[in-house]
Amino acid sequence: IHLGFGEATFPLHPLLRTALARAAKHTSYAPVLGLAALRQAIAEYLARTRALTCSPEHIVVAPGSKPLLYALLQVLEGDLLLPVPSWVSYAPQARLAGRRVIGVPTDPADHHRLTPQMLSAALHQARRDGADPRILLVSTPSNPTGSMFDRADAEATALWAREAGMTLISDEIYAELAHGWREHISPACFYPEGCIVTGGLSKAFSAGGWRLGFAALPASEAGTQVVKALRALASEIWSSATTPIQEAAIVAFTPN
């Protein structure tokens, strides 16, 4: 079992295989932000599984969550606060977007737990160095450490981000891989007006090669503006996620 790439190796679920075959003839371009039925299904999925109140109008679908993360770093303002260690693409994406990356050191003896004290120290040092951090990107469960926020950590991180005026991006691509020992808690539960949640099909649904990701934006005027910016950027880069894949993804995010 190769642990270096984070790719699920389980078989594709038969229901998804059937759904993709059924949708194969749908070759027209989909809307830039995603099929309406899929955006609705994702909003209901997040409400059902993570207790997040999401509007379908604030769900953005893309060919993978990775380009969505890069697009967010293009359209949001400010430099990036990033826990160390983190997934290998976060920092390069921020630098490609012209943002400074401010590492937030974590302690391996404490399971790389992220604390408000660590965040505040990194923020104050970054400002002294002339940076302008306005984005905090976290991942729970984490790649590469495997650690998870418990409820207290999720709440503390979210409330710190609110107090500091940060946009909090919570990469929850591994959310369904909480194997029972600890419940997955999204920081967006405690900071809904300022937290963006990303996810997709690649891990829990074993469909990384399908390249289907989503971002859930806050149901606020600020969230609406980010959706508009993402739509403008996406229309010039990827146009839309693959239509048959989106059709099949509706089945993945629908209760069964």
N, C-alpha and C positions, 0 to 999 in steps of 0.2 A: 504494500500500500504506500504509494508515493505521497508524502505529506508536504512537498515543497510548493505545490501549485494551487491547492485549494479547489480542485475539481472533483465533483461528485462522480463516482463510478458505478452507481446503482443503475439498473435498467430504467428506461423511460416507462412511465406508467401507461398501461394499455389504453386508458381513457384519453390520454394526451396524444398518443400515437393515432388513435382513431379520429380525434378532433382535427389533427393536422392534415390527415389524408382527406377528410371531408372538406377542408378549407383550401386545398391545394389549387383549386380553380379560381380562387379570388385573387386576381393578379393586378387589380387597380391600386393606385396609390391610396394609402390611408390618410386621414387628417394628420397634420404635423404633430399635434399633441397626443394623438392616439385615438383609437376607436371609442366612441361614446360608451358602448356597452362594456368595454374593457375598463375604462376609467371608473365607471360605476361599480364594476365588480371589485376593483382594487380598493376603492373607498370603503365598500362594505366589508371586505376582507380585513382591512386595518381596524375597522370598528369592532369587528367580531373577535379578532385574535389579539389585538393590542389595546383595545379601549381608546382608540384615537378617533376623534371626530373630524372627518375629512370630507370636503366637498369634491365631487367628481370634476368640477371646473378647475380645481386646484391640483389635480393629478396630471403629471406629464409622463408620457410613455416614450421610450427611446430604444435603440438597438443596444441594450445593455445599460447597466447603471454606471459603468465606468465613464462613457462619454457624457452622461448626465452630471457626474461629479466634476468633470473638466469644464463643462458648460457653466455650471454654477460658479466655479472659480473665475470664469470669464466675466460673468454678469454682476456678481456681488462686489461690494466695495470693501477695500481694506486688505491687510496682510493676514496671514494664516497662523493661528496657534495650533500646534500638532503634537500630541503625545509621542514620546519616544520610548520604545519602538512602535512603529506603525506600519501599515501595509505599504509596500515598496513604491506604489504609484502616486500616493497622495502628494508627497513633496515635489517630485518632478512635474506633476500636473500644475501645481501652484506656481512653480518657477516658469513653466512655459506660458502661464497666464500673466506673467510679470509681477507676481506677488512675492514678497519676502516670506520665508518660512521660519517661524520661531519655535524651536523644539521645547517641549515641556518634559524634562527628565522625570522618569518614574523609577521606583525602587523594586528590583526583582525580588528582594526579601519580603516585600509586601504585595507580591503577585502583580506588580506593575499597576497598582491601584492609583487612579487619578484623584487628586484632592483639590479643593478650593485653594489651599495654601500654596500648592505647587503652581496652580494656574495663576494666582495673583503675583507670585514671585517672577514667573516668566513674563507676564504682562508688563509689570513695572520695569523690568530690565529692558524689554523690547522698546518701550517708549523712551527710556533713557538713551537707547542706541539709535533713536530716530525712526523706528518702525511705527506702523499704524495698524495694530492687530484689530480686526473687526469680525473675524471668522474663527470659530473653533470647530474642528472636525474630529469626531470620535467614532469609534466602531465598537459595538457590543452585540454578541460576543466578538472578541478581537482576533484579527489575523495580524500578527503572528503569535500572540501570546496565549490565545485561548481563554483569556480571562473575561469575566462578565461583570457588568454593573449589578449590584444588588439594588433593592429599592432605594436605600439611603444614598448610595453613590449616584444613582440616576437623578434623584431629586436634588442632591447637593450640586452636581454639575450643572443641571438645568437652571437652578436658582442663581448660581454664580454667573452663568452666561447672561441671564436677564439683568442682573445687577450691573454687570460690566458693559452692557449694551452690545453683546455679541450676537451675530447670527450663528446658531448652532446647527451644524450638519451632522445628523446621526446616520451613519452607514449601517444599516441593519440587514445586510445581505445574508448574514448567518443567523438571523433571529430565530428561525425555526429549528436550529440545531442545538437549542437548549434541551439537553436530554434528561430533564426531570429533576436534576439535583438543585437547580435554581431557576425560577421563573424569569423569562425575559421581560424586562421592564424598559419601555422606551422613554428617553428623556423628554420626548414631546408630550408625555402625559402631564409634565410639570411646567412646561414652557411652550404651550401650543402656538402662541402668537409669534414666536421667534425661532422655531425649530423646523428644519427640513429633514424629512425621513426618506432615505433611498433604499431600494431593494430590487429583487428580481427573481428570475426562475433558476438561476444557475446552481444554487446549492441544494436547497430543500427539494426542488423538483428535478434535479439531476439533468438540467437542460442548458448547460453553459453555452454550448454551441448554437443554441437558438438565438442568443443575443437579444434578450428581452428584459429591460429594466424599467423602473419607475422612480419618480420623485413625488412626494406628497408635500405640497407647500402650505403654509398657514392660510387659513380662510380669512384673510384680512386684506386691506388695501395694499399693504406692502407685498403680501403674497401674490396678489393679482398682478402687480407690476413685475415681479420676478417671473411669473408665468408668461407674461407678454414678452419679456426679454428672452426667455428660453425659446419661445416659439419663433421669434425673429432669428435667433442664432441657429436653431435646428433647421429651419427652412432653407438656410444657406449651406448647411453641412450634410445632414443625413436625410432630409426631406420627411421621412417617416420610418418607423419600424416596419419590418416585413409584415404584409397584411395577413397571410395565412398563419404566421406565428402569433400575431395578436388574436386572431380568431380562436386558436387553440388555447391561448393563455386565459381566455375567459373561463374555460373549463377548469383550469388550474386554480383560479381564485374564487370559484363558485363552490358553495358547500356541497359535499358529496359524501 
